Amino acid sequence: VATADTSLIEDAIRVAGLAKIRAERMQNMLQIVKEERGEANFEYLQNFTSTDAIQKELSRFKGMGPKTISCVCLFALGIPEFPVDTHVLRISQKLGWVSASTSREAAYEYLNDVVPDEHKLDLHCLLVTHGKWCYNCAANGKPQFKPKEKWTCPLIGMKSGKKDIKPKVKVEKQVKVMKEEVKHRA
């Protein structure tokens, strides 16, 4: 990756967005690490004894903010972290886990304390996926990926602490459409 054609890296990571910027930053980080340590990889992070030390080390690189560092800890190093991206924040606010005015950084601090370590990976992945697919929970009711079949958000009706989560599409209409589809399949 450190010496690869940047366009190949961009193609490999395009699904994550900002591929050009991310590819350049990845190569820059790897070049710095190679100059400092002789090898272009981050395996040395496995020898760090604390998450704080890893966070401090990674934060010195351009493009490595709290969410990205939390993702590296969780996905690459197996450290129980709970990254808070836009989907996790929005759904956490809807469910009343954090207030509507809570910043992503404050939500990260709070949720990392209250989400049990053994559930952080699965819950993070679940919330991100849900936020990308659900009309009710996606930003502005526009999911990144359109579901192939009509379905009702399982979070509708759950108490958010102050009010019920309301559907963006009338539930009755969705149920009627689903019943019609079942009749046609039978």
LINJO-V569880 format. One record per residue. N is the residue number from 1. RES is the residue in one letter. BURIAL is 1 if it has 16 or more other C-alpha atoms within 10 Angstrom, else 0. D_CENTER is the distance of its C-alpha to the mean C-alpha in Angstrom with 2 decimals. Layout:
# LINJO-V569880
N;RES;BURIAL;D_CENTER, N;RES;BURIAL;D_CENTER
This chain:
# LINJO-V569880
1;V;0;23.44, 2;A;1;25.29, 3;T;0;28.19, 4;A;0;26.84, 5;D;0;27.35, 6;T;1;24.42, 7;S;0;24.41, 8;L;0;23.74, 9;I;1;20.61, 10;E;1;19.52, 11;D;0;20.20, 12;A;0;18.22, 13;I;0;14.95, 14;R;0;15.59, 15;V;0;13.03, 16;A;0;10.26, 17;G;0;12.51, 18;L;0;14.88, 19;A;1;16.40, 20;K;0;19.68, 21;I;0;18.55, 22;R;1;16.11, 23;A;1;18.89, 24;E;0;21.45, 25;R;1;19.58, 26;M;1;18.96, 27;Q;1;22.66, 28;N;1;23.74, 29;M;1;21.99, 30;L;1;23.56, 31;Q;1;26.90, 32;I;1;26.91, 33;V;1;26.18, 34;K;0;28.90, 35;E;0;31.36, 36;E;0;30.77, 37;R;0;30.53, 38;G;0;32.17, 39;E;0;29.25, 40;A;1;26.25, 41;N;1;23.57, 42;F;0;21.55, 43;E;0;23.12, 44;Y;0;24.97, 45;L;1;21.93, 46;Q;0;22.68, 47;N;0;25.91, 48;F;0;24.54, 49;T;0;25.45, 50;S;0;22.90, 51;T;1;19.27, 52;D;0;20.76, 53;A;0;22.67, 54;I;1;19.73, 55;Q;1;17.84, 56;K;0;21.13, 57;E;0;21.74, 58;L;1;18.49, 59;S;0;18.61, 60;R;0;21.88, 61;F;0;20.37, 62;K;0;19.72, 63;G;0;16.12, 64;M;1;14.84, 65;G;0;13.53, 66;P;1;12.23, 67;K;1;8.45, 68;T;1;9.47, 69;I;1;12.09, 70;S;1;10.13, 71;C;1;8.17, 72;V;1;11.78, 73;C;1;13.21, 74;L;1;11.20, 75;F;0;11.20, 76;A;0;14.37, 77;L;0;16.42, 78;G;0;15.72, 79;I;1;15.72, 80;P;1;14.40, 81;E;1;11.76, 82;F;1;9.14, 83;P;1;6.50, 84;V;1;6.30, 85;D;1;4.73, 86;T;0;7.15, 87;H;1;6.43, 88;V;1;6.41, 89;L;1;9.25, 90;R;1;11.08, 91;I;1;11.35, 92;S;1;12.26, 93;Q;1;14.81, 94;K;1;16.13, 95;L;1;16.71, 96;G;1;18.42, 97;W;1;16.53, 98;V;1;16.62, 99;S;1;18.91, 100;A;0;18.29, 101;S;0;19.26, 102;T;1;16.98, 103;S;0;15.28, 104;R;1;11.75, 105;E;0;13.68, 106;A;0;15.82, 107;A;1;13.16, 108;Y;1;11.67, 109;E;0;15.32, 110;Y;0;16.20, 111;L;1;13.48, 112;N;1;13.89, 113;D;0;17.53, 114;V;0;17.55, 115;V;0;15.10, 116;P;0;17.29, 117;D;0;16.45, 118;E;0;17.12, 119;H;0;14.47, 120;K;1;11.47, 121;L;1;10.24, 122;D;0;11.13, 123;L;0;10.04, 124;H;1;6.39, 125;C;0;6.67, 126;L;0;9.02, 127;L;1;7.47, 128;V;1;4.73, 129;T;0;7.98, 130;H;1;10.19, 131;G;1;8.97, 132;K;1;9.56, 133;W;1;12.87, 134;C;1;14.50, 135;Y;1;17.12, 136;N;1;17.39, 137;C;1;13.87, 138;A;1;12.79, 139;A;1;13.76, 140;N;0;17.55, 141;G;0;17.72, 142;K;0;16.84, 143;P;1;14.24, 144;Q;0;12.97, 145;F;0;14.64, 146;K;0;17.80, 147;P;0;18.61, 148;K;0;21.81, 149;E;0;23.41, 150;K;0;23.71, 151;W;0;22.17, 152;T;1;21.90, 153;C;1;18.74, 154;P;0;19.15, 155;L;1;18.13, 156;I;1;21.13, 157;G;0;23.75, 158;M;0;21.77, 159;K;0;22.96, 160;S;1;20.76, 161;G;0;23.36, 162;K;0;25.14, 163;K;0;25.12, 164;D;0;24.08, 165;I;1;21.13, 166;K;1;23.10, 167;P;1;22.57, 168;K;0;22.38, 169;V;0;24.59, 170;K;0;27.62, 171;V;0;27.17, 172;E;0;30.87, 173;K;0;30.58, 174;Q;0;27.70, 175;V;0;29.74, 176;K;0;32.85, 177;V;0;31.19, 178;M;1;29.87, 179;K;0;33.41, 180;E;0;34.95, 181;E;0;32.77, 182;V;0;33.82, 183;K;0;37.46, 184;H;0;37.33, 185;R;0;35.90, 186;A;0;38.65
